[in-house]
Amino acid sequence: MRVHIRESASRVRGALRLLLCVLRELADENAYARHLRAHGCEHSGNEWRRFCDAHLRAKYMRAKCC
Protein backbone atom coordinates (compact mmCIF):
# COMPACT_ATOMS: atom_id res chain seq x y z
CA MET A 1 0.00 0.00 0.00
CA ARG A 2 2.78 2.49 0.89
CA VAL A 3 4.56 1.81 -2.40
CA HIS A 4 1.37 2.63 -4.27
CA ILE A 5 0.99 5.89 -2.34
CA ARG A 6 4.61 6.85 -3.06
CA GLU A 7 4.18 6.12 -6.77
CA SER A 8 0.99 8.18 -6.87
CA ALA A 9 2.64 11.05 -5.02
CA SER A 10 5.56 10.93 -7.44
CA ARG A 11 3.18 11.12 -10.42
CA VAL A 12 1.33 14.06 -8.88
CA ARG A 13 4.63 15.90 -8.27
CA GLY A 14 5.66 15.25 -11.88
CA ALA A 15 2.33 16.55 -13.16
CA LEU A 16 2.63 19.66 -10.99
CA ARG A 17 6.18 20.29 -12.26
CA LEU A 18 4.93 20.02 -15.83
CA LEU A 19 2.05 22.40 -15.10
CA LEU A 20 4.44 24.89 -13.52
CA CYS A 21 6.72 24.75 -16.58
CA VAL A 22 3.78 25.38 -18.89
CA LEU A 23 2.59 28.31 -16.78
CA ARG A 24 6.09 29.82 -16.77
CA GLU A 25 6.22 29.57 -20.54
CA LEU A 26 2.77 31.15 -20.92
CA ALA A 27 3.70 33.98 -18.55
CA ASP A 28 6.92 34.69 -20.50
CA GLU A 29 9.04 33.91 -17.43
CA ASN A 30 11.17 31.48 -19.43
CA ALA A 31 11.64 33.97 -22.25
CA TYR A 32 12.63 36.63 -19.72
CA ALA A 33 15.15 34.28 -18.12
CA ARG A 34 16.64 33.59 -21.58
CA HIS A 35 16.74 37.35 -22.22
CA LEU A 36 18.66 37.93 -18.97
CA ARG A 37 21.18 35.21 -19.80
CA ALA A 38 21.63 36.40 -23.39
CA HIS A 39 22.24 40.02 -22.36
CA GLY A 40 24.16 39.27 -19.17
CA CYS A 41 21.71 41.28 -17.08
CA GLU A 42 20.23 40.79 -13.63
CA HIS A 43 16.54 40.90 -12.85
CA SER A 44 15.18 44.36 -12.13
CA GLY A 45 12.02 46.30 -12.71
CA ASN A 46 13.65 48.34 -15.46
CA GLU A 47 14.99 45.22 -17.21
CA TRP A 48 11.53 43.59 -17.05
CA ARG A 49 9.97 46.68 -18.64
CA ARG A 50 12.66 46.75 -21.33
CA PHE A 51 12.03 43.06 -22.05
CA CYS A 52 8.25 43.51 -22.18
CA ASP A 53 8.47 46.55 -24.44
CA ALA A 54 10.73 44.74 -26.90
CA HIS A 55 8.76 41.49 -26.70
CA LEU A 56 5.39 43.14 -27.26
CA ARG A 57 6.73 45.47 -29.95
CA ALA A 58 8.07 42.48 -31.89
CA LYS A 59 4.82 40.57 -31.36
CA TYR A 60 2.53 43.32 -32.63
CA MET A 61 4.81 44.45 -35.47
CA ARG A 62 4.33 41.09 -37.21
CA ALA A 63 1.56 41.41 -39.73
CA LYS A 64 -1.34 39.02 -39.53
CA CYS A 65 -3.11 38.07 -42.67
CA CYS A 66 -6.61 37.58 -41.27
Residue frames as qw, qx, qy, qz and C-alpha x, y, z in Angstrom:
[[0.000, 0.885, 0.465, 0.000, 0.00, 0.00, 0.00],
 [0.296, -0.806, 0.087, 0.506, 2.78, 2.49, 0.89],
 [0.420, -0.116, 0.592, 0.678, 4.56, 1.81, -2.40],
 [0.201, 0.630, 0.659, 0.359, 1.37, 2.63, -4.27],
 [0.152, -0.934, -0.253, 0.201, 0.99, 5.89, -2.34],
 [0.402, -0.586, 0.324, 0.625, 4.61, 6.85, -3.06],
 [0.369, 0.175, 0.674, 0.616, 4.18, 6.12, -6.77],
 [0.072, 0.807, 0.557, 0.182, 0.99, 8.18, -6.87],
 [0.273, -0.880, -0.053, 0.385, 2.64, 11.05, -5.02],
 [0.444, -0.314, 0.488, 0.683, 5.56, 10.93, -7.44],
 [0.276, 0.463, 0.677, 0.502, 3.18, 11.12, -10.42],
 [0.080, -0.917, -0.389, 0.042, 1.33, 14.06, -8.88],
 [0.376, -0.721, 0.174, 0.555, 4.63, 15.90, -8.27],
 [0.415, -0.010, 0.617, 0.669, 5.66, 15.25, -11.88],
 [0.149, 0.697, 0.620, 0.329, 2.33, 16.55, -13.16],
 [0.214, -0.924, -0.203, 0.244, 2.63, 19.66, -10.99],
 [0.436, -0.473, 0.365, 0.673, 6.18, 20.29, -12.26],
 [0.322, 0.299, 0.669, 0.599, 4.93, 20.02, -15.83],
 [0.014, -0.858, -0.503, -0.103, 2.05, 22.40, -15.10],
 [0.341, -0.816, 0.013, 0.466, 4.44, 24.89, -13.52],
 [0.428, -0.187, 0.523, 0.713, 6.72, 24.75, -16.58],
 [0.200, 0.563, 0.656, 0.461, 3.78, 25.38, -18.89],
 [0.161, -0.919, -0.344, 0.105, 2.59, 28.31, -16.78],
 [0.414, -0.627, 0.211, 0.625, 6.09, 29.82, -16.77],
 [0.356, 0.102, 0.613, 0.698, 6.22, 29.57, -20.54],
 [0.051, 0.740, 0.603, 0.294, 2.77, 31.15, -20.92],
 [0.280, -0.917, -0.184, 0.217, 3.70, 33.98, -18.55],
 [0.506, 0.788, -0.188, 0.297, 6.92, 34.69, -20.50],
 [0.580, -0.752, 0.313, 0.019, 9.04, 33.91, -17.43],
 [0.848, -0.049, 0.381, 0.366, 11.17, 31.48, -19.43],
 [0.524, 0.696, 0.181, 0.456, 11.64, 33.97, -22.25],
 [0.182, -0.948, 0.141, -0.220, 12.63, 36.63, -19.72],
 [0.753, -0.517, 0.364, 0.179, 15.15, 34.28, -18.12],
 [0.774, 0.280, 0.331, 0.461, 16.64, 33.59, -21.58],
 [0.224, 0.899, 0.073, 0.368, 16.74, 37.35, -22.22],
 [0.457, -0.854, 0.248, -0.032, 18.66, 37.93, -18.97],
 [0.814, -0.242, 0.412, 0.330, 21.18, 35.21, -19.80],
 [0.654, 0.535, 0.309, 0.436, 21.63, 36.40, -23.39],
 [0.146, 0.879, -0.002, 0.454, 22.24, 40.02, -22.36],
 [0.569, 0.066, -0.525, 0.630, 24.16, 39.27, -19.17],
 [0.246, -0.515, 0.076, -0.818, 21.71, 41.28, -17.08],
 [0.082, -0.139, -0.857, 0.488, 20.23, 40.79, -13.63],
 [0.136, -0.655, -0.716, -0.199, 16.54, 40.90, -12.85],
 [0.083, -0.257, -0.292, 0.918, 15.18, 44.36, -12.13],
 [0.346, 0.675, 0.517, -0.397, 12.02, 46.30, -12.71],
 [0.226, 0.737, -0.276, -0.574, 13.65, 48.34, -15.46],
 [0.041, -0.292, 0.883, 0.364, 14.99, 45.22, -17.21],
 [0.311, 0.377, 0.863, -0.125, 11.53, 43.59, -17.05],
 [0.344, 0.772, 0.227, -0.485, 9.97, 46.68, -18.64],
 [0.114, 0.620, -0.577, -0.519, 12.66, 46.75, -21.33],
 [0.175, -0.028, 0.968, 0.178, 12.03, 43.06, -22.05],
 [0.338, 0.560, 0.707, -0.268, 8.25, 43.51, -22.18],
 [0.279, 0.767, -0.055, -0.575, 8.47, 46.55, -24.44],
 [0.096, 0.475, -0.747, -0.455, 10.73, 44.74, -26.90],
 [0.213, 0.113, 0.970, 0.010, 8.76, 41.49, -26.70],
 [0.351, 0.642, 0.583, -0.352, 5.39, 43.14, -27.26],
 [0.227, 0.720, -0.262, -0.601, 6.73, 45.47, -29.95],
 [0.014, 0.296, -0.876, -0.380, 8.07, 42.48, -31.89],
 [0.264, 0.308, 0.904, -0.133, 4.82, 40.57, -31.36],
 [0.331, 0.738, 0.458, -0.369, 2.53, 43.32, -32.63],
 [0.107, 0.655, -0.416, -0.621, 4.81, 44.45, -35.47],
 [0.194, -0.023, 0.925, 0.324, 4.33, 41.09, -37.21],
 [0.490, 0.113, -0.231, -0.833, 1.56, 41.41, -39.73],
 [0.437, 0.144, 0.862, -0.213, -1.34, 39.02, -39.53],
 [0.018, -0.072, -0.707, -0.704, -3.11, 38.07, -42.67],
 [0.322, -0.470, -0.709, -0.415, -6.61, 37.58, -41.27]]
